[in-house]
Amino acid sequence: MGVKRLRERQAAATREHLVDLARQRFTEQGYAATSIEDIVQRAGVAKGALYHHFSGKDALFRAVYEAVLADVVSAVMAAASAEQEPWPSVRAGLSAFLDACLDPAFRRIVILESVSVLHPEVREAEIGQVELPMLRTVLTPLAAGAALPDVAVDPLAHVALGGLYGAALFIARSPDPSAARREVDVVLDTLIGGLRSSWA
């Protein structure tokens, strides 16, 4: 049993190392310019070790995508839960997502390249299993309470997701992402202010 556990830990460490290295290379070079040969050479492993964990570059990219997205979801949930009142909680959660657009890995891997690299069914699954549940959790205090009493959380989450990804593309495609992020903040505050005053 000890030998088996050791091998499992070694395999998990190799997989994590490959994902971390691929995350770096996909961020720096993009999916198309990154080769399996480059990754295994930099990782110091045989190509067979990579194929033991991943069926190919697409599968490796998906693992990296999931890791990057998971980091952002954790940041969003932590930011939203740190606030006690509904509106500040939602504002903090949405801001955390938009702040992630300043991270080169999230910007390139999730926002810019995932649409063209991942199969549409994979993207749809991630949206349904990760991103929409994240937004439902963040937005439920508004829809379930007195803040937006006539608004259902599910359509609210879908509309918010579309708006967030539109804003994320605006930031990601900008020659100055930091400036674009500040411009999006103005829009976000205007929208939240309008909603708050409508139900005040």
Residue frames as a rotation matrix with the C-alpha (Angstrom) as fourth column:
MET 1
0.564 0.825 0.000 0.00
0.825 -0.564 0.000 0.00
0.000 0.000 -1.000 0.00
GLY 2
0.386 -0.486 -0.784 2.87
0.227 -0.774 0.591 2.37
-0.894 -0.406 -0.189 0.80
VAL 3
-0.692 -0.672 0.264 4.44
0.376 -0.023 0.926 1.90
-0.617 0.740 0.268 -2.62
LYS 4
-0.190 0.722 0.665 1.08
0.963 0.006 0.268 2.44
0.189 0.692 -0.697 -4.32
ARG 5
0.739 0.474 -0.479 0.48
0.595 -0.793 0.132 5.65
-0.317 -0.382 -0.868 -2.37
LEU 6
-0.075 -0.859 -0.506 3.98
0.162 -0.512 0.844 6.86
-0.984 -0.018 0.177 -3.23
ARG 7
-0.749 -0.181 0.637 3.36
0.625 0.125 0.771 6.23
-0.219 0.976 0.019 -6.93
GLU 8
0.265 0.925 0.272 0.01
0.947 -0.303 0.104 8.00
0.179 0.230 -0.957 -6.72
ARG 9
0.624 -0.096 -0.775 1.65
0.333 -0.865 0.375 11.01
-0.707 -0.492 -0.508 -5.06
GLN 10
-0.489 -0.869 -0.077 4.41
0.216 -0.206 0.955 11.04
-0.845 0.450 0.288 -7.66
ALA 11
-0.495 0.391 0.776 1.87
0.865 0.139 0.482 10.81
0.081 0.910 -0.408 -10.48
ALA 12
0.622 0.763 -0.177 -0.18
0.781 -0.621 0.066 13.64
-0.059 -0.180 -0.982 -8.97
ALA 13
0.284 -0.610 -0.740 2.96
0.174 -0.726 0.665 15.76
-0.943 -0.318 -0.100 -8.58
THR 14
-0.725 -0.546 0.420 3.93
0.469 0.055 0.881 15.12
-0.504 0.836 0.216 -12.21
ARG 15
-0.052 0.806 0.590 0.47
0.971 -0.099 0.220 16.07
0.235 0.584 -0.777 -13.41
GLU 16
0.746 0.330 -0.579 0.48
0.531 -0.818 0.219 19.25
-0.402 -0.471 -0.785 -11.34
HIS 17
-0.166 -0.906 -0.389 3.96
0.198 -0.418 0.887 20.13
-0.966 0.070 0.249 -12.62
LEU 18
-0.680 -0.041 0.732 2.83
0.723 0.132 0.679 19.67
-0.124 0.990 -0.060 -16.22
VAL 19
0.384 0.897 0.219 -0.28
0.901 -0.416 0.124 21.81
0.202 0.150 -0.968 -15.69
ASP 20
0.583 -0.217 -0.783 1.74
0.343 -0.808 0.479 24.57
-0.737 -0.548 -0.396 -13.99
LEU 21
-0.516 -0.855 -0.050 4.32
0.245 -0.204 0.948 24.61
-0.820 0.477 0.315 -16.76
ALA 22
-0.478 0.429 0.766 1.69
0.868 0.097 0.487 24.49
0.135 0.898 -0.419 -19.50
ARG 23
0.609 0.701 -0.372 -0.12
0.762 -0.647 0.026 27.36
-0.222 -0.299 -0.928 -17.79
GLN 24
0.137 -0.671 -0.728 3.05
0.104 -0.721 0.685 29.42
-0.985 -0.170 -0.029 -18.04
ARG 25
-0.793 -0.528 0.305 3.70
0.311 0.079 0.947 28.54
-0.524 0.846 0.101 -21.68
PHE 26
-0.143 0.824 0.548 0.09
0.978 0.034 0.204 28.98
0.149 0.565 -0.811 -22.83
THR 27
0.653 0.361 -0.665 0.04
0.546 -0.833 0.085 32.38
-0.524 -0.419 -0.742 -21.12
GLU 28
-0.058 -0.804 -0.592 3.32
-0.047 -0.590 0.806 33.52
-0.997 0.074 -0.004 -22.63
GLN 29
-0.882 -0.466 -0.072 3.03
-0.132 0.098 0.986 32.06
-0.453 0.879 -0.147 -26.13
GLY 30
-0.023 0.925 -0.378 -0.58
-0.975 -0.104 -0.195 31.09
-0.220 0.364 0.905 -26.66
TYR 31
0.466 0.334 0.819 -2.01
-0.302 0.930 -0.208 27.69
-0.832 -0.150 0.535 -27.48
ALA 32
0.999 0.022 -0.047 -0.96
-0.052 0.309 -0.950 27.49
-0.006 0.951 0.310 -31.14
ALA 33
0.434 -0.901 0.014 2.68
-0.590 -0.296 -0.751 28.39
0.681 0.317 -0.660 -30.52
THR 34
-0.067 -0.420 0.905 3.10
-0.952 0.300 0.068 25.96
-0.300 -0.857 -0.419 -27.61
SER 35
0.086 0.026 -0.996 4.12
-0.622 0.782 -0.033 22.41
0.778 0.622 0.083 -28.48
ILE 36
0.974 0.223 -0.035 3.97
-0.139 0.714 0.687 19.20
0.178 -0.664 0.726 -26.50
GLU 37
0.403 -0.900 -0.164 7.70
0.694 0.418 -0.586 18.81
0.596 0.122 0.793 -27.14
ASP 38
-0.228 -0.453 0.862 8.40
-0.159 -0.856 -0.492 22.19
0.961 -0.249 0.124 -25.56
ILE 39
0.485 0.522 0.702 6.37
-0.756 -0.153 0.636 21.34
0.439 -0.839 0.320 -22.47
VAL 40
0.977 -0.107 -0.184 7.89
0.173 0.901 0.398 17.90
0.123 -0.421 0.899 -21.84
GLN 41
0.143 -0.981 0.130 11.40
0.584 -0.023 -0.811 19.22
0.799 0.192 0.570 -22.44
ARG 42
-0.240 -0.193 0.951 10.91
-0.454 -0.844 -0.286 22.04
0.858 -0.500 0.115 -19.94
ALA 43
0.663 0.571 0.483 9.21
-0.700 0.246 0.670 19.69
0.264 -0.783 0.563 -17.49
GLY 44
-0.401 -0.906 0.138 12.05
-0.912 0.381 -0.150 17.19
0.084 -0.186 -0.979 -17.74
VAL 45
-0.047 0.450 0.892 9.73
-0.365 0.823 -0.434 14.24
-0.930 -0.347 0.125 -18.35
ALA 46
-0.903 -0.190 0.384 9.25
0.231 0.540 0.809 11.76
-0.362 0.820 -0.444 -21.16
LYS 47
-0.704 0.675 -0.220 6.49
-0.641 -0.470 0.607 12.39
0.306 0.568 0.764 -23.64
GLY 48
-0.395 0.541 -0.742 4.85
0.246 0.841 0.482 9.19
0.885 0.008 -0.465 -22.43
ALA 49
-0.739 0.103 -0.666 4.51
0.662 -0.072 -0.746 10.71
-0.125 -0.992 -0.016 -18.95
LEU 50
-0.814 0.478 -0.331 2.47
-0.471 -0.876 -0.106 13.55
-0.341 0.069 0.938 -20.39
TYR 51
-0.421 0.675 -0.606 0.29
-0.635 0.258 0.729 11.19
0.648 0.691 0.320 -22.41
HIS 52
-0.731 0.171 -0.660 -0.26
0.515 0.774 -0.369 9.12
0.448 -0.610 -0.654 -19.28
HIS 53
-0.631 0.446 -0.634 -2.16
0.460 -0.443 -0.770 12.09
-0.624 -0.778 0.074 -17.84
PHE 54
0.016 0.583 -0.812 -3.47
-0.431 -0.729 -0.532 13.86
-0.902 0.359 0.240 -20.94
SER 55
0.463 0.246 0.852 -4.66
0.537 0.687 -0.490 12.55
-0.705 0.684 0.186 -24.29
GLY 56
0.014 -0.488 0.873 -3.04
0.948 -0.271 -0.166 15.49
0.318 0.830 0.459 -26.07
LYS 57
-0.887 -0.441 0.133 -2.50
0.396 -0.877 -0.272 19.23
0.237 -0.189 0.953 -26.10
ASP 58
-0.250 0.880 0.403 -6.26
-0.217 -0.457 0.863 19.93
0.944 0.128 0.305 -26.10
ALA 59
0.559 0.463 -0.688 -6.72
0.483 0.492 0.724 17.94
0.674 -0.737 0.051 -22.89
LEU 60
-0.323 -0.753 -0.574 -3.75
0.943 -0.203 -0.263 19.66
0.081 -0.626 0.775 -21.29
PHE 61
-0.824 0.083 0.560 -5.17
0.031 -0.981 0.191 23.05
0.565 0.175 0.806 -22.25
ARG 62
0.219 0.976 0.010 -8.50
-0.033 -0.003 0.999 22.08
0.975 -0.219 0.032 -20.70
ALA 63
0.339 -0.161 -0.927 -6.76
0.883 0.395 0.254 21.16
0.325 -0.904 0.277 -17.44
VAL 64
-0.757 -0.646 -0.098 -4.99
0.649 -0.725 -0.231 24.50
0.078 -0.239 0.968 -17.42
TYR 65
-0.518 0.668 0.534 -8.22
-0.127 -0.677 0.725 26.32
0.846 0.308 0.436 -18.25
GLU 66
0.471 0.746 -0.470 -10.01
0.331 0.344 0.878 24.58
0.817 -0.570 -0.085 -15.38
ALA 67
-0.038 -0.577 -0.816 -7.19
0.996 0.043 -0.076 25.44
0.079 -0.816 0.573 -12.95
VAL 68
-0.910 -0.302 0.283 -7.15
0.315 -0.949 -0.002 29.12
0.269 0.087 0.959 -13.94
LEU 69
-0.212 0.924 0.317 -10.92
-0.183 -0.356 0.916 29.37
0.960 0.136 0.245 -13.78
ALA 70
0.396 0.332 -0.856 -11.00
0.688 0.510 0.516 27.64
0.608 -0.794 -0.026 -10.39
ASP 71
-0.574 -0.673 -0.467 -8.61
0.819 -0.454 -0.351 30.25
0.024 -0.584 0.812 -8.99
VAL 72
-0.856 0.286 0.431 -10.88
-0.131 -0.926 0.354 33.04
0.500 0.247 0.830 -10.19
VAL 73
0.160 0.956 -0.244 -14.03
0.075 0.234 0.969 31.40
0.984 -0.174 -0.034 -8.84
SER 74
0.091 -0.207 -0.974 -12.34
0.955 0.295 0.027 31.09
0.282 -0.933 0.224 -5.44
ALA 75
-0.877 -0.470 -0.096 -11.38
0.479 -0.852 -0.210 34.78
0.017 -0.230 0.973 -5.53
VAL 76
-0.538 0.762 0.360 -14.91
-0.228 -0.543 0.808 35.82
0.812 0.352 0.465 -6.52
MET 77
0.351 0.714 -0.606 -16.54
0.395 0.473 0.787 33.76
0.849 -0.516 -0.116 -3.77
ALA 78
-0.212 -0.515 -0.831 -14.09
0.974 -0.044 -0.221 35.00
0.077 -0.856 0.511 -1.15
ALA 79
-0.959 -0.159 0.233 -14.62
0.170 -0.985 0.031 38.64
0.224 0.070 0.972 -2.13
ALA 80
-0.238 0.955 0.176 -18.42
-0.228 -0.231 0.946 38.32
0.944 0.186 0.272 -2.13
SER 81
0.395 0.432 -0.811 -18.57
0.581 0.567 0.584 36.46
0.712 -0.702 -0.027 1.18
ALA 82
-0.589 -0.697 -0.410 -16.36
0.774 -0.341 -0.533 39.04
0.231 -0.631 0.740 2.88
GLU 83
-0.851 0.367 0.377 -19.20
-0.350 -0.930 0.114 41.60
0.392 -0.035 0.919 2.63
GLN 84
-0.849 0.528 0.001 -22.27
0.279 0.450 -0.848 41.36
-0.449 -0.720 -0.530 4.86
GLU 85
-0.053 0.864 -0.501 -24.77
-0.289 -0.493 -0.820 43.47
-0.956 0.101 0.276 2.89
PRO 86
0.464 0.330 0.822 -26.22
0.518 0.652 -0.554 42.28
-0.719 0.683 0.131 -0.47
TRP 87
0.999 -0.015 0.049 -25.19
0.032 -0.558 -0.829 45.15
0.039 0.830 -0.557 -2.75
PRO 88
0.372 -0.927 0.048 -21.59
-0.908 -0.352 0.229 45.47
-0.195 -0.129 -0.972 -1.48
SER 89
0.021 -0.324 0.946 -21.30
-0.179 0.930 0.322 41.66
-0.984 -0.176 -0.038 -1.64
VAL 90
0.704 0.303 0.643 -22.38
0.548 0.345 -0.762 41.58
-0.452 0.888 0.077 -5.29
ARG 91
0.918 -0.386 -0.092 -20.16
-0.380 -0.792 -0.478 44.53
0.112 0.474 -0.874 -6.15
ALA 92
0.159 -0.906 0.391 -17.15
-0.816 0.102 0.569 42.85
-0.556 -0.410 -0.723 -4.54
GLY 93
0.143 -0.053 0.988 -17.78
0.193 0.981 0.024 39.55
-0.971 0.187 0.151 -6.31
LEU 94
0.878 0.222 0.423 -18.21
0.451 -0.091 -0.888 41.09
-0.159 0.971 -0.180 -9.75
SER 95
0.756 -0.652 -0.060 -15.16
-0.655 -0.752 -0.073 43.29
0.002 0.095 -0.996 -9.18
ALA 96
0.086 -0.743 0.664 -13.07
-0.464 0.560 0.686 40.25
-0.882 -0.367 -0.296 -8.30
PHE 97
0.444 0.130 0.886 -14.02
0.610 0.681 -0.406 38.65
-0.656 0.721 0.223 -11.62
LEU 98
0.967 -0.049 0.251 -13.13
0.163 -0.642 -0.749 41.80
0.198 0.765 -0.613 -13.54
ASP 99
0.544 -0.824 0.157 -9.88
-0.750 -0.393 0.532 42.17
-0.377 -0.407 -0.832 -11.60
ALA 100
0.274 -0.417 0.867 -8.94
0.155 0.908 0.389 38.70
-0.949 0.028 0.313 -12.83
CYS 101
0.884 0.105 0.455 -8.88
0.460 -0.033 -0.887 40.13
-0.078 0.994 -0.077 -16.35
LEU 102
0.713 -0.700 0.043 -5.67
-0.693 -0.712 -0.109 41.90
0.107 0.048 -0.993 -15.37
ASP 103
0.150 -0.633 0.759 -4.02
-0.372 0.675 0.637 38.52
-0.916 -0.378 -0.135 -14.77
PRO 104
-0.333 -0.330 -0.883 -2.31
-0.925 -0.068 0.374 37.48
-0.183 0.941 -0.283 -18.03
ALA 105
-0.989 -0.048 0.140 -3.19
-0.032 0.992 0.118 33.79
-0.144 0.113 -0.983 -17.56
PHE 106
-0.254 0.966 0.046 -6.91
0.461 0.163 -0.872 34.41
-0.850 -0.200 -0.486 -17.08
ARG 107
0.131 0.292 -0.947 -6.96
-0.532 -0.786 -0.316 37.00
-0.837 0.545 0.053 -19.83
ARG 108
-0.448 -0.403 -0.798 -5.33
-0.892 0.147 0.427 34.83
-0.054 0.903 -0.426 -22.46
ILE 109
-0.997 -0.062 -0.041 -6.38
-0.064 0.997 0.050 31.31
0.038 0.052 -0.998 -21.52
VAL 110
-0.508 0.861 -0.032 -9.96
0.608 0.332 -0.721 31.79
-0.610 -0.386 -0.692 -20.32
ILE 111
0.174 0.655 -0.735 -11.13
-0.036 -0.742 -0.670 34.96
-0.984 0.142 -0.106 -22.06
LEU 112
0.055 -0.214 -0.975 -9.28
-0.867 -0.495 0.060 35.00
-0.496 0.842 -0.213 -25.37
GLU 113
-0.623 -0.510 -0.593 -8.32
-0.767 0.547 0.335 31.44
0.154 0.664 -0.732 -26.33
SER 114
-0.725 0.304 0.618 -10.78
-0.140 0.813 -0.565 29.06
-0.674 -0.496 -0.547 -24.68
VAL 115
0.295 0.918 -0.265 -13.53
-0.480 -0.097 -0.872 29.80
-0.826 0.384 0.412 -27.21
SER 116
0.428 -0.175 -0.887 -11.40
-0.889 0.093 -0.448 28.71
0.161 0.980 -0.116 -30.16
VAL 117
-0.608 -0.774 -0.174 -9.50
-0.716 0.630 -0.300 25.87
0.342 -0.058 -0.938 -28.45
LEU 118
-0.795 0.320 0.516 -12.13
-0.204 0.660 -0.723 24.10
-0.572 -0.680 -0.460 -26.36
HIS 119
-0.779 0.613 0.129 -14.97
0.479 0.450 0.754 22.15
0.404 0.650 -0.644 -27.92
PRO 120
-0.468 0.651 0.598 -18.27
-0.475 -0.755 0.451 24.05
0.745 -0.073 0.663 -27.57
GLU 121
0.503 0.677 -0.537 -19.70
0.075 0.584 0.808 21.24
0.861 -0.447 0.243 -25.43
VAL 122
-0.160 -0.658 -0.735 -16.79
0.900 0.209 -0.383 21.60
0.406 -0.723 0.559 -23.02
ARG 123
-0.911 -0.156 0.383 -17.29
0.057 -0.965 -0.257 25.36
0.409 -0.212 0.887 -22.74
GLU 124
-0.055 0.978 0.201 -21.01
-0.460 -0.203 0.864 24.88
0.886 -0.045 0.461 -22.24
ALA 125
0.420 0.157 -0.894 -20.36
0.547 0.742 0.387 22.35
0.724 -0.652 0.226 -19.50
GLU 126
-0.588 -0.711 -0.386 -17.97
0.759 -0.318 -0.569 24.69
0.281 -0.627 0.726 -17.71
ILE 127
-0.716 0.407 0.567 -20.48
-0.331 -0.913 0.238 27.52
0.614 -0.017 0.789 -17.90
GLY 128
0.275 0.950 -0.146 -23.24
-0.350 0.240 0.905 25.33
0.895 -0.198 0.399 -16.51
GLN 129
0.557 -0.082 -0.826 -21.17
0.590 0.739 0.325 23.64
0.584 -0.668 0.460 -13.81
VAL 130
-0.292 -0.800 -0.525 -18.82
0.956 -0.227 -0.186 26.43
0.030 -0.556 0.831 -12.71
GLU 131
-0.920 -0.248 0.304 -19.59
0.279 -0.958 0.063 29.95
0.276 0.142 0.951 -13.86
LEU 132
-0.164 0.935 0.314 -23.37
-0.194 -0.343 0.919 30.06
0.967 0.090 0.238 -13.53
PRO 133
0.467 0.311 -0.828 -23.35
0.698 0.444 0.561 28.41
0.542 -0.840 -0.010 -10.08
MET 134
-0.562 -0.729 -0.390 -20.74
0.826 -0.478 -0.297 30.98
0.030 -0.489 0.872 -9.01
LEU 135
-0.863 0.242 0.443 -22.97
-0.095 -0.940 0.328 33.84
0.496 0.241 0.834 -10.16
ARG 136
0.180 0.957 -0.229 -26.11
0.148 0.204 0.968 32.32
0.972 -0.208 -0.105 -8.67
THR 137
0.147 -0.206 -0.968 -24.36
0.965 0.246 0.094 32.20
0.219 -0.947 0.235 -5.31
VAL 138
-0.828 -0.544 -0.135 -23.12
0.560 -0.817 -0.136 35.78
-0.036 -0.188 0.981 -5.63
LEU 139
-0.807 0.510 0.296 -26.45
-0.244 -0.745 0.621 37.15
0.537 0.429 0.726 -6.85
THR 140
-0.270 0.754 -0.599 -28.87
0.643 0.604 0.471 35.17
0.717 -0.258 -0.648 -4.67
PRO 141
-0.560 0.077 -0.825 -28.78
0.743 -0.392 -0.542 37.75
-0.365 -0.917 0.163 -1.83
LEU 142
-0.901 0.257 -0.351 -30.26
-0.354 -0.901 0.251 40.27
-0.252 0.350 0.902 -4.27
ALA 143
-0.570 0.695 -0.439 -32.89
-0.411 0.221 0.884 38.07
0.711 0.685 0.159 -5.88
ALA 144
-0.313 0.438 -0.843 -33.88
0.619 0.767 0.169 36.25
0.721 -0.468 -0.511 -2.71
GLY 145
-0.539 0.046 -0.841 -34.19
0.768 -0.381 -0.514 39.34
-0.344 -0.923 0.170 -0.54
ALA 146
0.445 0.780 -0.441 -35.74
0.580 -0.626 -0.521 42.75
-0.682 -0.024 -0.731 -0.69
ALA 147
-0.398 -0.701 -0.591 -33.07
0.000 -0.644 0.765 44.22
-0.917 0.304 0.256 -2.96
LEU 148
-0.738 0.218 -0.639 -34.56
-0.670 -0.113 0.734 42.89
0.088 0.969 0.230 -6.22
PRO 149
-0.464 0.559 0.687 -37.81
-0.428 0.537 -0.727 41.25
-0.775 -0.632 -0.010 -5.09
ASP 150
0.594 0.798 -0.103 -39.29
-0.444 0.217 -0.869 40.70
-0.671 0.562 0.483 -8.56
VAL 151
0.263 -0.606 -0.750 -36.14
-0.923 0.069 -0.379 39.29
0.281 0.792 -0.542 -10.19
ALA 152
0.989 0.051 0.136 -35.43
-0.081 0.971 0.227 35.56
-0.120 -0.235 0.964 -10.42
VAL 153
0.363 -0.931 0.037 -31.85
-0.417 -0.126 0.900 34.54
-0.833 -0.342 -0.434 -9.78
ASP 154
0.110 -0.372 0.922 -31.43
0.600 0.764 0.237 32.24
-0.792 0.527 0.307 -12.81
PRO 155
0.639 0.097 0.763 -32.09
0.732 -0.383 -0.564 34.81
0.237 0.919 -0.316 -15.56
LEU 156
0.941 -0.337 0.019 -30.20
-0.319 -0.872 0.371 37.37
-0.108 -0.356 -0.928 -13.51
ALA 157
0.276 -0.880 0.387 -27.16
-0.059 0.386 0.921 35.07
-0.959 -0.277 0.054 -13.46
HIS 158
0.204 -0.160 0.966 -27.34
0.899 0.420 -0.121 34.51
-0.386 0.893 0.229 -17.22
VAL 159
0.867 0.142 0.477 -27.59
0.350 -0.855 -0.382 38.22
0.354 0.498 -0.792 -17.97
ALA 160
0.794 -0.607 0.044 -24.77
-0.434 -0.515 0.739 38.99
-0.426 -0.606 -0.672 -15.55
LEU 161
0.207 -0.740 0.640 -22.56
0.390 0.662 0.640 36.31
-0.898 0.117 0.425 -17.14
GLY 162
0.444 0.008 0.896 -23.07
0.892 -0.098 -0.441 37.81
0.084 0.995 -0.051 -20.59
GLY 163
0.950 -0.056 0.307 -22.24
-0.063 -0.998 0.014 41.26
0.305 -0.032 -0.952 -19.28
LEU 164
0.629 -0.754 0.188 -19.17
-0.277 0.009 0.961 40.07
-0.726 -0.656 -0.204 -17.43
TYR 165
0.108 -0.620 0.777 -17.75
0.704 0.600 0.381 38.28
-0.702 0.506 0.501 -20.45
GLY 166
0.672 0.132 0.729 -18.45
0.645 -0.587 -0.489 41.29
0.363 0.799 -0.480 -22.63
ALA 167
0.915 -0.355 0.192 -16.56
-0.404 -0.807 0.431 43.45
0.002 -0.472 -0.882 -20.15
ALA 168
0.443 -0.778 0.445 -13.81
0.042 0.514 0.857 40.84
-0.895 -0.361 0.260 -19.90
LEU 169
0.317 -0.295 0.901 -13.33
0.932 0.275 -0.238 40.85
-0.178 0.915 0.362 -23.67
PHE 170
0.881 0.028 0.472 -13.21
0.161 -0.957 -0.242 44.65
0.445 0.289 -0.847 -23.65
ILE 171
0.738 -0.639 0.218 -10.45
-0.512 -0.319 0.798 44.54
-0.440 -0.700 -0.562 -21.03
ALA 172
0.346 -0.627 0.698 -8.57
0.319 0.778 0.541 41.63
-0.882 0.035 0.469 -22.60
ARG 173
0.379 -0.145 0.914 -8.49
0.925 0.060 -0.374 43.16
-0.001 0.988 0.157 -26.08
SER 174
1.000 0.028 0.005 -7.50
0.028 -0.999 0.047 46.62
0.006 -0.047 -0.999 -24.90
PRO 175
0.286 -0.954 0.088 -3.92
0.276 -0.006 -0.961 47.82
0.917 0.300 0.262 -25.45
ASP 176
-0.703 -0.437 0.561 -4.14
-0.399 -0.411 -0.820 49.11
0.589 -0.800 0.115 -21.87
PRO 177
-0.222 0.669 -0.710 -6.06
0.468 0.712 0.524 46.54
0.855 -0.216 -0.471 -19.78
SER 178
-0.614 -0.047 -0.788 -5.68
0.779 -0.198 -0.596 48.55
-0.128 -0.979 0.158 -16.57
ALA 179
-0.916 0.303 -0.264 -7.29
-0.327 -0.944 0.051 51.62
-0.234 0.133 0.963 -18.13
ALA 180
-0.478 0.766 -0.429 -10.04
-0.339 0.290 0.895 49.47
0.810 0.574 0.121 -19.64
ARG 181
-0.414 0.291 -0.862 -10.65
0.757 0.637 -0.149 47.90
0.506 -0.714 -0.484 -16.23
ARG 182
-0.820 0.092 -0.564 -11.17
0.335 -0.722 -0.606 51.36
-0.463 -0.686 0.561 -14.72
GLU 183
-0.776 0.567 -0.277 -13.61
-0.604 -0.543 0.584 52.27
0.181 0.620 0.763 -17.51
VAL 184
-0.363 0.639 -0.678 -15.59
0.166 0.760 0.628 49.08
0.917 0.115 -0.382 -16.83
ASP 185
-0.689 0.063 -0.722 -15.75
0.725 0.059 -0.686 50.06
-0.001 -0.996 -0.087 -13.15
VAL 186
-0.885 0.386 -0.261 -17.58
-0.357 -0.922 -0.151 53.24
-0.298 -0.041 0.954 -14.09
VAL 187
-0.428 0.741 -0.518 -20.13
-0.560 0.233 0.795 51.22
0.709 0.630 0.315 -16.04
LEU 188
-0.435 0.223 -0.872 -20.52
0.532 0.845 -0.050 48.70
0.726 -0.486 -0.487 -13.23
ASP 189
-0.838 0.097 -0.537 -21.11
0.448 -0.439 -0.779 51.40
-0.311 -0.893 0.324 -10.63
THR 190
-0.765 0.585 -0.268 -23.63
-0.643 -0.708 0.292 53.11
-0.020 0.396 0.918 -12.94
LEU 191
-0.329 0.642 -0.692 -25.58
-0.235 0.654 0.719 49.88
0.915 0.399 -0.065 -13.45
ILE 192
-0.495 0.108 -0.862 -25.57
0.758 0.539 -0.368 48.97
0.425 -0.836 -0.349 -9.77
GLY 193
-0.929 0.137 -0.345 -26.54
0.085 -0.827 -0.556 52.49
-0.361 -0.545 0.756 -8.81
GLY 194
-0.625 0.725 -0.288 -29.42
-0.691 -0.341 0.638 52.44
0.364 0.598 0.714 -11.26
LEU 195
-0.258 0.519 -0.815 -30.70
0.194 0.854 0.482 49.10
0.946 -0.034 -0.321 -9.98
ARG 196
-0.695 -0.059 -0.717 -30.45
0.713 0.068 -0.698 50.19
0.089 -0.996 -0.005 -6.38
SER 197
-0.904 0.354 -0.241 -32.36
-0.280 -0.914 -0.292 53.40
-0.324 -0.197 0.925 -6.98
SER 198
-0.537 0.727 -0.428 -35.07
-0.494 0.140 0.858 51.57
0.684 0.672 0.284 -8.97
TRP 199
0.088 0.554 -0.828 -35.88
0.395 0.743 0.540 49.33
0.914 -0.375 -0.154 -6.02
ALA 200
-0.885 -0.464 0.022 -35.16
0.184 -0.394 -0.901 51.82
0.427 -0.793 0.434 -3.25
